[in-house]
Amino acid sequence: MKDNKGYYGRVSRWLHWGMALLIVWQFLSAGAHFLLDETAVEKFLWPTHKPVGFAIFVLMIIRVIWALLNLSNRPPAINALAKVGHIGLYLFMIAVPLVALLRQYGSGRSFEPLGIPVFAGFEGEKISWMTDLGSNFHSTLGWVWLALIVGHIAMAIWHRKSKSQKDIIPRMWGRKS
C-alpha cells in the first residue's frame, strides 16, 4: 500500500492512474466545448465538466495528504527539474479547479456535483473578484496544465526509450526498478 524507495505503493498508483483518466476526460470535455460546440459529443461531455473537476480537486487533496505521509518513503526524483515539474503538476491540479470553484461561488449559484451539496447559492450581487479570477484564469491555467502533462508524458517516454536514462515508468506501474 505504501510507497518505498523503489516504487510507488498501491494508493499512490491508484490515485495517479485514476486521476489521469479523470483528467483525460476533463480535457476531452473542454476540447468538445471549445471545438465541437452544439454537437452531440459536446452535449454528452460538457455536463460532466464540473463534477469531474470537483472529483479531481477532492482526489488531489487526498493525493497531497498521502504524498506528505509518504514523503520519506517515495522514490527519489530523477533530478531537480523533475522535482520542480512534479510540484508544478500538483499546483495546477489544485489551482485549476480552485479558481473554478471560486468563480462558481462568486456567481451566487449553488454547487451540487452529483447531487452532493458543496455550497448554497446566494441572492444579491456577485463577488466580482471571484468571478473575474475564475473567468480570467481557469481556462488559461487549464491549457498550461495540459502542456505540463504532455511534457510529463514525453519525459517519462524519453526516460524509458533513452539508453542513457533510467526507465522510471516501472516505479508507477508497481514493479521494482
Secondary structure, DSSP 8 states (H G I E B T S, - for coil): ----SSS--HHHHHHHHHHHHHHHHHHHHHHHHHHSTTSHHHHHHGGGHHHHHHHHHHHHHHHHHHHHHTTTTS---SSHHHHHHHHHHHHHHHHHHHHHHHHHHHTT--B-GGG---B---SS---HHHHHHHHHHHHHHHHHHHHHHHHHHHHHHHHHH-TTS---HHHHHTS--
